[in-house]
Amino acid sequence: MAPPIVDRMSAELRTTIFYISFFMGGGAAVTFLPIWLTEKGITPDQIGIINALPIFLILASNLLVGRVADRASDWRQVIVIGVWLAAVIAFGLLFVNEFWGIMLVWALCALPAGAVGPVIDAATMRMTRRNGTDFGAIRAWGTVGYLVFNAVTGFLVIWFGSDFFVPLFIGLCVIRAAAALILPRFRAPPTELTLTAVQPSPARLSEVFKPWFLLPLIGFSMVFATHYLLNAFTALVWKEQGISADIIGPLIALAGFSEALMMFAFRRFSHRFSARNMILVSAICSALRWIAMGFSPTVPVLIFLQLTHSVTYALGFLGCIHFITNWTHENVAAEAQSLFTMVQQGMAVVALIVFGWLFTFMGAHTFFVAAGFAALGAFCIWLSLQLQQPKAVAME
């Protein structure tokens, strides 16, 4: 039985608290994981593999987890199980110091939490549509938790040393697991009128397997994959360029800050544009951002480039979430979102392995390759618009 204070919280507030905790560990890892691994003697190509393996495992399990979540009495059950498994496995990082051990424990820790990521997005999106509340504002608080630990981790490691990274990460996983226990039930009561009752959508995922629907998701997944180069290697690139850890953390946090602002503001203007046009803008801006990154710009330029994260990632991500929700039925909500995540993770696996290999001899110039990858993603989105123009902004 939930404590009285939890019972008095709205479903949106309880979900917001969980979102804050959900991304804190990732915020800490992006800031210091590459540096911690380097100090353990892990090479850049091995860092790429360590980052890629969890994505591959999540890729293999996402659709199954989404299907199980859709068939459960509520999506909440799968979310709680996933984050508690991750918290328990995270303690294994205390006992590994070499490549194979770190790779195994990191992958097993990331798998259950990563697999329920699309489930919480789908569940929250359906709940907010039903209640007339703002998904973007709730999801933005996850970014706030992420960026706080982007900024703070660099200082904590300077004060306490690199060995502090592991207990910090474990503690954040435990906090996330505890926050999951207060999540509300997400499904509509059987007698309640839902969005899909007003706007019927395909009740089977196979019914939307059409090029015009799949191409934007594939295109943005390519854009998303290029951001993994940013996550996996940027801290190392900047360190080699002479940027200190207390600057690297805030720089990475700037991207999260701009992402959160976009999510808070998205509802105010999203009805004016179709989702696919917003996704296309994010892809074009990504290509331009990576071209600039390839020239190893100075810190003032990096500040501007990090602020464009609001467009290169947040705008495209929210566009995809709304696009999927409007064209699929609640009965396949988690499965549809998991399919999108599966495509993203597949692209990310390829990108991380290739980028990790390229980084060993191209360094920061690897961003030029990422720019080309993002441009190809933009072409996929543009092709979808040629195959079928949006019927109306409200439907996209």
Buried (B, 14 or more C-beta within 10 A) or exposed (E): EEEEEBEEBEBBBBBBBBBBBBBBBBBBBBBBBBBBBBEBEBEBBBBBBBBBBBBBBBBBBBBEBBBBBBEBEBBBBBBBBBBBBBBBBBBBBEEBEEBEEBBBBBBBBBBBBBBBBBBBBBBBBBBBBBEEBBBBBBBBBBBBBBBBBBBBBBBBBBEEEBEBBBBBBBBBBBBBBBBBBBBBBBBBEEEEEBBBEEEEBBEEBEBBEEEBBBBBBBBBBBBBBBBBBBBBBBBBBBBEBEBEBEBBBBBBBBBBBBBBBBBBBBBEEBEEBBBBBBBBBBBBBBBBBBBBBBEBBEEEEBEEBBBBBBBBBBBBBBBBBBBBBBBBBBBBBBBBBBBBBBBBBBBBBBBBBBBBBBBEEBBBBBBBBBBEBBBBBBBBBBBBBEEEEBEEEEEB
